[in-house]
């Protein structure tokens, strides 16, 4: 998620003794039992494939790697490289890791490293697989660009992170030859070239029609079948090729480099007691809620920093376990389904309360999006107030900043504090149900007009 404000206004009911959130609200069972049809399949794999195709068509930053062309035109590549320009430091201040204000020469050096002179009329695409966890950056540098001195939790150049064995496509290289501009399945950005092994399109495709899907928050994969030598921890939603299996283990394959640096494959092992599943989970509200709660309490990480998750990555991983491919950031995720009210008619204002009362706002598969944040709608608690589960950094109340730094269950307001009632609910600008409409075609994305939120019933 990009451009997240440092503070997000909301009640942290799950980590306090607040009367708004009883202890059982912090369990998936509480919310699953309140669903009208928690185990009803939202979409089968054919429907999910159709939804993913339409999300890809809506979000230019995403791609089906193996359907990419053999080459990218120079004009298009330059457009992609300059999609997120360096901020004008004459207008916007940025700081380095030591707290020093960045100067024009720093910006000029960064732009030179992009290597626009190296863009040809036609630029061949190289296919590969990610070998290690890798940061996806806005520009080819590890140096942070901070909005405030010392605000290291928010590096504005950190887009996301990616794990093996993800497929990627190299589109361009930096001037120093250390970085590549890659198309990943969910975004474009800069990654270190030593994090990827390259092969032909055909040699890098997946083998399994029934893969192993990581369904735990993070699952250890081992070098040996005895599961004594850990190799790597892979996050929720990772998809692995199954080579073989026995009663105790799955044998999978992970990418490595051959003797000449080319893509090769090495065997690895996951225990049958691990939180993993052969094939994608059925897409049901219960499945998404269960997956989301497996990350409850985990620390926040902007853009996947330090191997953690931010609000959009939290949801992307949960939905990946059923095969749904959500985009990278919150503003793109609002287009990953049916917007409510349907069509987003600007001349028909709706309150968020009214939209969430709509029977189409399915608990467990509906996203609430503000200008900087995204949450999963769980439903209404015993008081009738709506609740969400989300990965959040912090909030401000009565002028004081509070650090949250974790996945929480919360209401959307400050309860008895009338001056701050519904602060987050009032910021919600879109409600997106992650599904297809009955006709199977997502309508054009429009802005949903949301009127003033009432406080009735609280």
Order of alpha helices (4+ residues) and beta strands (2+ residues): alpha-beta-alpha-beta-alpha-alpha-beta-beta-beta-beta-beta-beta-beta-beta-beta-beta-beta-beta-beta-beta-beta-beta-beta-alpha-alpha-alpha-beta-alpha-beta-beta-beta-beta-beta
